[in-house]
Amino acid sequence: MSKLREFRQAKGLTQTKLARKIKMANSCVSAVETGNRQPWPNFQKRVSKALGVPESEIFCDE
C-alpha cells in the first residue's frame, strides 16, 4: 500500500474527497496512489497541506 493511501485513509478520506480538497481530479490521486504517475511538486504540496503531514513522510522513496 502506498504511503499516500495510508495517510489518506488514516484521515478518513476517500480518493474523491481528497481530490476535492486539493482541487484536482480524482484520477490524479488514483494514478499517484497506484504508482502509475509520479507525484509532481504542486500535487505534493497540496496533498501535504490537506493531510497535515510533511511531504517527506508521504512521498519518500520506499
C-alpha positions in Angstrom: 0.0 0.0 0.0 1.3 3.5 -0.8 2.1 6.0 1.9 -0.4 8.4 0.3 -3.2 5.8 0.6 -2.2 5.1 4.2 -2.3 8.7 5.2 -5.4 9.4 3.3 -7.3 6.5 4.8 -6.0 7.4 8.3 -7.7 10.8 7.9 -10.9 9.1 6.8 -10.8 10.5 3.3 -11.8 8.7 0.1 -9.8 9.5 -3.1 -12.7 11.7 -4.2 -12.8 13.7 -1.0 -9.1 14.3 -1.1 -9.2 15.2 -4.8 -11.9 17.8 -3.9 -9.8 19.2 -1.0 -6.8 19.7 -3.2 -8.8 20.9 -6.2 -7.6 18.2 -8.6 -9.2 15.3 -10.5 -9.8 12.0 -8.7 -7.8 10.3 -11.4 -4.7 12.3 -10.4 -4.9 10.9 -6.8 -5.6 7.4 -8.1 -2.7 7.5 -10.5 -0.2 8.6 -7.9 -1.5 6.1 -5.3 -1.2 3.2 -7.7 2.2 4.2 -8.9 1.0 4.9 -12.5 2.2 8.5 -12.2 4.9 10.2 -10.2 3.7 13.0 -7.9 4.7 16.4 -9.2 5.7 19.3 -6.8 2.3 21.1 -6.8 0.5 17.9 -6.1 2.8 17.0 -3.3 2.3 20.5 -1.7 -1.5 20.3 -1.9 -1.7 16.8 -0.5 0.7 17.6 2.3 -1.3 20.6 3.3 -4.7 18.8 3.0 -3.5 15.9 5.1 -1.4 17.9 7.6 1.6 15.7 7.0 5.1 16.7 5.8 5.7 15.9 2.1 8.8 13.9 3.0 6.7 11.5 5.1 4.1 10.9 2.3 6.3 10.9 -0.8 9.5 9.3 0.4 11.1 6.5 -1.6 10.1 3.2 -0.1 
